[in-house]
Amino acid sequence: MKDWLGWENARNKQHAAIYTEIMRRAFGGTGSVQVLIGHHLTFEQNGDLDTENEIPSADCLLFDHEIMGKVFGENAIPLMQALASVPCVAREPIVKAALASLPV
């Protein structure tokens, strides 16, 4: 049987930079968003503890229409469709390539 919790934690750790970049782009740009990737993905905006929030999993982040729309614009839906068509282990390389094509 697959160790789901261990597998998810390892995935989050391996791809933390990708998730962090997505959340910074979606929620306020570099420096104004503090991100912590653990079992869940958490962030706060502008050092304000009242904005602390949590995204329960990598896939909740990658398939959130609002977040992905802020980051990838009109390419968000085709990107999410591409992500849905591959196993979990193949998603982050696709997202990484899409992020690399965005302006800094």
JOLIN-V452489 format. One record per helix or strand. SS is the DSSP state (A for helix, B for strand). FROM is the first residue (numbers start at 1). LEN is the number of residues. If there is no record, write none. Layout:
SS&FROM&LEN + SS&FROM&LEN
//
This chain:
A&4&11 + A&16&12 + B&33&5 + B&41&5 + B&48&8 + A&58&5 + A&65&20 + A&88&13
//
